[in-house]
Amino acid sequence: MNISPLQAARYQYNPKLPGMLRHGISEICVRSGGATESVADQDKIKALFPNTYGKNEIVFEKGVNTSENKKLTVGVILSGGQAPGGHNVICGLYDALKATNPANVLYGFKGGPSGLLEDDYIIFGDEYINQYRNTGGFDIIGSGRTKLETEEQFAIVVENCRKHGVNALVIIGGDDSNTNAAVLAEYCAAHDTGIQVIGCPKTIDGDLKNEDIECSFGFDTATKTYSEIIGNIERDANSAKKYWHFVKVMGRSASHVALECALQTQPNICLIGEEVAAKKMSLAEIANYIADSVAARAAKGWNFGVAIIPEGIVEFVPEFSVLIAEINELLAGSKADAFNVLPTWEDKYAFIENGLTKQSMAVFALLPQNIQQQLFLERDPHGNVQVSLIESEKLFSALVAENLKARKAAGTYSGKFSPLHHFLGYEGRCAFPSNFDADYCYSLGYNAAMLIQYGFTGYLSKVSNLSKPAEEWVAGGMPITKMMNIERRHGHDKPVIRKALVELEGAPFKYFAEHRDQWAVETSFVYPGAIQYFGPSEVCDLTTRTLALEKA
């Protein structure tokens, strides 16, 4: 296998563990905390999880290991989208299992949850796993988005696990994947299968967090990767001095990535979806807000700038959400066929105009034609608009251009506006993990093995105190049900992990809000540069601005 000098060097990196996990396995004991309850809908969640609800949080500390000394055969899957550090979770899990008992075995089920259903696996050994230490990606076993939801699926998983003697599963994923882990753990406990289930918190979007989960893995690396690129774009903008760059970043349901990148790079504009929703901002109001910055900078002779746009921003705009709902209804069932056979866009436009309310049609008419057409092209499996495919960076630059055109006609603006567009998505999902993510992920995997050794199930591997040096990190576990509530999905009440949105009263947003007016007008760019792996700790082990501000 051909490898780069950096990859060869990263193979040699020894991830740092929390202090209490640095003792020999025989010197790690459990301290039990208080009983837990779900974040909401306690009675309903308890009824759905009678065997795994309300368990105690636990912390590992130095002491005599009182766990049963037995051979463990563990299965692991990667679930959902990629996030830097996933390989190290598996490496940490493998190393802890082998340190506990060299006879322990780790199965990697391929392609995500489908690997469990199809019994497609690899048995890890030193030679294979050493190829993936401290590297990005999920290619060690692949990932997938198959959901483990039905009792029929659970029965197949149990049957395949029993075939290989697997007595524990580790599911590495985001909020949906860990919800599925909790449901699977309950099924296994209710049917006395003897199979434990442990989750690990993964998502670059940063929306799997709460008072217990300070940060999901991959967020640190992804935002540093995006921020490097945004910083490069800012430097180019400040050099050429003639372009406005609209940069869309990942974040469908929350704006954590956009906010973190803004804190690292100090662009002129950064939209935060949660604020847009709270203020009920219209498309026109958002366009006017951006245009104010463009005009103010043009008055100083600066016809350039940078705006960061969250991927899911349009879903936070109330009038746009109503429009989407009406379009979904307009094309429901056989009506979609009637629309699709219309020969020209003019015919389709008339169909749309006849089917939307006057208010939604007014919003639709504001949109550039290419965005209008995007709303009626590809649909998801449920027949709904795929909002994530909307090029919101182009939408807002077009709306700003129209706004500035009106200002120029009124004699209140005389600058030049030349927009360029970027979408930063896949560039960050498989990057070489930062030292923080390499350490954090290895710790999550090592910690998951300890949870299994002590017999826990339905727990999330938890490492906290993350703003401190790794020696001071605290390792333990929390019941997944603690994070759950009931949400209405596809016409049914379902137990799900509550997504964490940007807190408008939180320290990171408040810092951003206090400085953005200055950034909007001045050129206050910061150029973070590439992730550093070698050198002083204050550079190489630097955590996110979000975490630093939250824990200041």
PECOR-V723148 format. One record per helix or strand of 2 or more residues. SS is the DSSP state (alpha for helix, beta for strand). FROM is the first residue (numbers start at 1). TO is the last residue. Records with the same first field share a line. If there is no record, write none. Layout:
# PECOR-V723148
SS: FROM-TO  FROM-TO
This chain:
# PECOR-V723148
alpha: 5-11  19-21  25-27  42-48  86-100  113-118  126-132  151-164  175-190  219-240  256-265  273-278  283-299  313-316  318-330  335-340  345-355  358-366  369-374  387-389  392-409  426-429  435-453  470-472  480-483  507-521  537-540  545-550
beta: 28-35  56-62  73-78  105-109  121-123  168-173  196-202  244-249  269-270  305-310  419-424  459-464  474-479  484-489  492-497
